[in-house]
C-alpha cells in the first residue's frame, strides 16, 4: 500500500515540477526530512525494544530438529517468556550443526562443526507464558561421519511493553 502512495507522490512531484518547480522542490525537501525523522525514530524504537527483555528471561525448551524438505531441517519447541512486564515479539537463535562420534550427551570438544544458521522466531508471547514455535532452517550440504548433534543459543530478543 505504501508503494502506491509513494508512486502517487512521485507522479505529483514530476507533474508539478514542470509548472511549479519551487513548489516541487520544497515538497521534495519536506518529504526527505519526514523520511529521515521517521527512520531515526524507528531506530530508537528498535534500540528500546532490544533492552526490554534480556536473553536470560527467555527460554527454549523441548527443542527438536527433524529432517525437512530438500535437505533443510525443521526446528520445533516451546518458547517461554519469564519477563514480568514485557511481551516477546521476536527471538533470534544461533544454531550450530555438529558431527559427533557418539550419540547423546557428549563432549562437544570431540565434535566437528558442520555449519551455522540463524533462526528468527517471530511469536507474540505475553509475560509469564509460553508458546510452541516451528521454523525451517537450511545448512550447507556436508558429509557426516558420526551423529548429528545440535547446539543453539539465543543471541537477541526483541520485546515490547505488554498491554493489559
Secondary structure, DSSP 8 states (H G I E B T S, - for coil): -HHHHHHHHHHHHHHHHHH-HHHHHHHHHHHHHHHHHHHHHHHHHHHHHHHHS-GGGEEEEEEEEEE-GGG-EEEEEEEEE--SSEEEEEEEEEEEEEEESSSSS--GGG-EEEEEEEEEEEEEE-TT-EEEEEEEE-------SSEEEEEEEEEEEEEEE---
